[in-house]
């Protein structure tokens, strides 16, 4: 175990500074500002900030004599947005992370010739071994907002069915560019163009083309190791979305994601849900390549011979004692579902933590979930089976078929501990084939993983007249 007491003290001191700042700064601006002239400094001094302190412990227990890994990370983020002046405001968000303890995450397992896959994602996947002072500027934007339109320019968070935060570690996915949202009644039109990204579990900002393949390049359709990272060319990522709510119980999403010079992904998603009784969901995703990007096969991200057709469905029922739902996803044999994991998250109904379908074609995934809520306690139990085609032309990461069980428990404290929530996530994945070599199982099959996450969220408005300001 590696435990650096000095770094732990530094991280605790930073967190205490955040807390002291949040409690101390409000009284400084509690005086009545009605008679003061509205100078520029007034709008910067009377904004709104939110923050989060997170502690994450993860351990992966691999099969047989394969090496196990564990780690704990602690960090904090703080977001500040000025008071709007004629609809214009400025926002920024910073984050830092430290390792408090772990075993050697870079230690190579002698059987599999591999090291930690998941625990290293708590820190920096590009600069492995960097565990201290992992700072990142998450957001820095200029925003113009009215009742019907919101315009943002700069570094920002993004939420949509395919491209979203995905903050299951210490740092979420964030993007730099321009975003517009137009509201009409209960409908929302979204348009965006991003030329830079800072993927989850990284500390730097990259152009869109440089970020693609940062995690894992997998294999090309011929079974050769792919090598497209820093080889593809793309000017940016464009997003166009339309969210319609014709009735309070019905939501229709139409989204298109244009990855310049690489691919275009379009999806339609329909959800019908009432507080009681039956609820259903349907999703269809279609992808087409835009350009090969290179003549060398293993340097192509989305070959022009592949078109993706993915369908997914959900059916559930709100019973009095709990919610029960069944989920199903099918990827047709026209091509693999390909979208950079650095940007996207599996939008299907069968998505579970540690269970993405990206990279698969000619595959099926189905499962059953149960959800129970009791006051401040929420428990979710998922079983999922994924059947894959073992050919590289339909299996980018050569993933074997498997069953996965997730137990996800969350407790949100109240009263004096309001803002604190604890999450326990247990994951078990079992291979359906008993003849898989042990070297292919590490961090992939026949493993268990335990995650314990503590989040403390706080918010404050520095101006008493603007408590509803985001």
Buried (B, 14 or more C-beta within 10 A) or exposed (E): EEEBEEBBEBBEEBBEEBBEBBEEBBEEBEEEBEEEEEEEEBBBBBBBBBBBBBBBBBBBBBBEEBBBBBBBBBBBBBBBBBBBEEEEBBBBBBBBBBBBBBBEBEEEBEBBEBBBBBBBBBBBBEEEEEBBEBEBBBBBBEBBBEEEBBBBBBBBBBEBBBBBBBBBBBBBBBBBBBBBBBBEEEEBBBBBBBBBBBBBBBBEBBBBBBBBBBBBBBBBBEEEEBBBBEBBEBEBBBBBBBBBBEEEEEBBBBBBBBBBBBBBBBBBBBBBBEEEEEBBBBBBBBBBBBBBBBEEBBBBBBBEEBBBBBBBBBBBBBEEEBBBBBBBBBBBEBBBBBBBBBBBBBBBBBBBBBBBBBBBBBBBBBBBBBBBEEEEEBBBBBBBBBBBBEEBBBBBBBBBBBBBBBBBBBBBEEEEEEBBBBBBBBBBBBBBEEEBEBEBBBBBBBBBBBBBBBBBBBBBBBBEEBEEBE
